[in-house]
Amino acid sequence: MIQRMAKRIKALREERGLSQDDLARIFGFRDRQTVSAIETGVRRLSADELVLAVEKLDVSLDYFTDPFLLAGEGRFSWRLDGADDAVLDAYERKAGPWIAAYRTLAPQVGRGPPLLRRTLALESGARFEDAAHAGERFADEFGLGDAPAARLAGVMERDFDILVLMVDAEPGISGAACRLPDLDAVLIARHELPGRRHFDLAHELFHILTWDTMPPARWETDGEAGGKKIERLANRFAAALLMPAPALERFGRWSHLAEDHLIARLNAVATELQVSSSALRWRLVELGEVDDATARGLPEAALHRNGGAVAENCPPVLFSRPFAEVLGLALVQGHLSVRRAASLLGLTIDGLADLFAAHGVARPSSLRAE
């Protein structure tokens, strides 16, 4: 509790553009050293000082006490396609409590944070070839098979203890990586086309694994080319992970194909790999299987964004099974009320019951009683 309040005091001060001297004057302290001691957790706020903070800084008491907030803790890196700052700020306030709830409840139900945090041995000076090689090694070493997209989320959850959440995002937001001191999370807009979802998932994995050596910006613009080097490195890693050369070799050579046959094979193989045809096109250019001029000359309308001509986008279930399991155990063990859980997720009580059913998680008895 002391550390939580310390982080939130500092976060609020910085958000308001206040110095430690400014905050000392608000509290009536003699010097800023007292504020520094509070912000580092050396000194706790008294009850009277907490009331003063609520009054003078115009925030609710929950801001300082609610464990289901990420104020001063979580750092996000969002993938955007047109969303403005106001939309992003509002959605971050909405999504933060989901991650904070899991971070708080998981240890309470016996699922503590990982002992070790895995990283990728790449730094900002890495070459694009290095990122691609790392993506291929990842697919191989974690046994992702001939269609890595199908198994990636499970490996991230099981082997890396990354919280992966499929969410209903605002228009223009496709996904995000989030770093906490004791938890990593990835959010993916579940109504995006499958190829886009899978690419975003692999892209955000790169940011999680390189956060310490290459911390990403708070937001980035979607795009296959251009942009900051770190984002291009993430794209190369994602493409190689989802479309490793060994998985592509079984489809034979590509360079001899006429345009119509090339397009047909691109669409068919993309469907099998669960990626977009366009992403596969540029991966083949990278591997020297298709020349750049040919790739650029292909009609965009003929390339299927969904990875298949008639594939229907059936979005995955909201959030994830591990998330639903922790939530269910928290309800069973009394760490959370049904109404608080439903409110937290923005669901009705019936919607909460449907969520457990969709993930194959037993409905808590407290929910059946509602």
Secondary structure in CASP SS format (residue, H / E / C, confidence):
PFRMAT SS
TARGET T0000
AUTHOR 0000-0000-0000
METHOD secondary structure of the structure
MODEL  1
M C 1.00
I H 1.00
Q H 1.00
R H 1.00
M H 1.00
A H 1.00
K H 1.00
R H 1.00
I H 1.00
K H 1.00
A H 1.00
L H 1.00
R H 1.00
E H 1.00
E H 1.00
R C 1.00
G C 1.00
L C 1.00
S C 1.00
Q H 1.00
D H 1.00
D H 1.00
L H 1.00
A H 1.00
R H 1.00
I H 1.00
F H 1.00
G C 1.00
F C 1.00
R C 1.00
D C 1.00
R H 1.00
Q H 1.00
T H 1.00
V H 1.00
S H 1.00
A H 1.00
I H 1.00
E H 1.00
T C 1.00
G C 1.00
V C 1.00
R C 1.00
R C 1.00
L C 1.00
S C 1.00
A H 1.00
D H 1.00
E H 1.00
L H 1.00
V H 1.00
L H 1.00
A H 1.00
V H 1.00
E H 1.00
K H 1.00
L H 1.00
D C 1.00
V C 1.00
S C 1.00
L C 1.00
D H 1.00
Y H 1.00
F H 1.00
T H 1.00
D C 1.00
P C 1.00
F C 1.00
L C 1.00
L C 1.00
A C 1.00
G C 1.00
E C 1.00
G C 1.00
R E 1.00
F E 1.00
S E 1.00
W E 1.00
R E 1.00
L E 1.00
D C 1.00
G C 1.00
A C 1.00
D C 1.00
D H 1.00
A H 1.00
V H 1.00
L H 1.00
D H 1.00
A H 1.00
Y H 1.00
E H 1.00
R H 1.00
K H 1.00
A H 1.00
G H 1.00
P H 1.00
W H 1.00
I H 1.00
A H 1.00
A H 1.00
Y H 1.00
R H 1.00
T H 1.00
L H 1.00
A H 1.00
P H 1.00
Q H 1.00
V C 1.00
G C 1.00
R C 1.00
G C 1.00
P C 1.00
P C 1.00
L C 1.00
L C 1.00
R C 1.00
R C 1.00
T C 1.00
L C 1.00
A C 1.00
L C 1.00
E C 1.00
S C 1.00
G C 1.00
A C 1.00
R C 1.00
F H 1.00
E H 1.00
D H 1.00
A H 1.00
A H 1.00
H H 1.00
A H 1.00
G H 1.00
E H 1.00
R H 1.00
F H 1.00
A H 1.00
D H 1.00
E H 1.00
F C 1.00
G C 1.00
L C 1.00
G C 1.00
D C 1.00
A C 1.00
P H 1.00
A H 1.00
A H 1.00
R C 1.00
L H 1.00
A H 1.00
G H 1.00
V H 1.00
M H 1.00
E H 1.00
R H 1.00
D H 1.00
F H 1.00
D C 1.00
I E 1.00
L E 1.00
V E 1.00
L E 1.00
M E 1.00
V E 1.00
D C 1.00
A C 1.00
E C 1.00
P C 1.00
G C 1.00
I E 1.00
S E 1.00
G E 1.00
A E 1.00
A E 1.00
C E 1.00
R E 1.00
L E 1.00
P C 1.00
D C 1.00
L E 1.00
D E 1.00
A E 1.00
V E 1.00
L E 1.00
I E 1.00
A E 1.00
R C 1.00
H C 1.00
E C 1.00
L C 1.00
P H 1.00
G H 1.00
R H 1.00
R H 1.00
H H 1.00
F H 1.00
D H 1.00
L H 1.00
A H 1.00
H H 1.00
E H 1.00
L H 1.00
F H 1.00
H H 1.00
I H 1.00
L H 1.00
T C 1.00
W C 1.00
D C 1.00
T C 1.00
M C 1.00
P C 1.00
P C 1.00
A C 1.00
R C 1.00
W E 1.00
E E 1.00
T E 1.00
D C 1.00
G C 1.00
E C 1.00
A C 1.00
G C 1.00
G C 1.00
K C 1.00
K H 1.00
I H 1.00
E H 1.00
R H 1.00
L H 1.00
A H 1.00
N H 1.00
R H 1.00
F H 1.00
A H 1.00
A H 1.00
A H 1.00
L H 1.00
L H 1.00
M C 1.00
P C 1.00
A H 1.00
P H 1.00
A H 1.00
L H 1.00
E H 1.00
R C 1.00
F C 1.00
G C 1.00
R C 1.00
W C 1.00
S C 1.00
H C 1.00
L C 1.00
A C 1.00
E H 1.00
D H 1.00
H H 1.00
L H 1.00
I H 1.00
A H 1.00
R H 1.00
L H 1.00
N H 1.00
A H 1.00
V H 1.00
A H 1.00
T H 1.00
E H 1.00
L H 1.00
Q C 1.00
V C 1.00
S C 1.00
S H 1.00
S H 1.00
A H 1.00
L H 1.00
R H 1.00
W H 1.00
R H 1.00
L H 1.00
V H 1.00
E H 1.00
L C 1.00
G C 1.00
E C 1.00
V C 1.00
D C 1.00
D H 1.00
A H 1.00
T H 1.00
A H 1.00
R H 1.00
G H 1.00
L C 1.00
P C 1.00
E H 1.00
A H 1.00
A H 1.00
L C 1.00
H C 1.00
R C 1.00
N C 1.00
G C 1.00
G C 1.00
A C 1.00
V C 1.00
A C 1.00
E C 1.00
N C 1.00
C C 1.00
P C 1.00
P C 1.00
V C 1.00
L C 1.00
F E 1.00
S C 1.00
R H 1.00
P H 1.00
F H 1.00
A H 1.00
E H 1.00
V H 1.00
L H 1.00
G H 1.00
L H 1.00
A H 1.00
L H 1.00
V H 1.00
Q C 1.00
G C 1.00
H C 1.00
L C 1.00
S C 1.00
V H 1.00
R H 1.00
R H 1.00
A H 1.00
A H 1.00
S H 1.00
L H 1.00
L H 1.00
G C 1.00
L C 1.00
T C 1.00
I H 1.00
D H 1.00
G H 1.00
L H 1.00
A H 1.00
D H 1.00
L H 1.00
F H 1.00
A H 1.00
A H 1.00
H C 1.00
G C 1.00
V C 1.00
A C 1.00
R C 1.00
P C 1.00
S H 1.00
S H 1.00
L H 1.00
R H 1.00
A C 1.00
E C 1.00
END
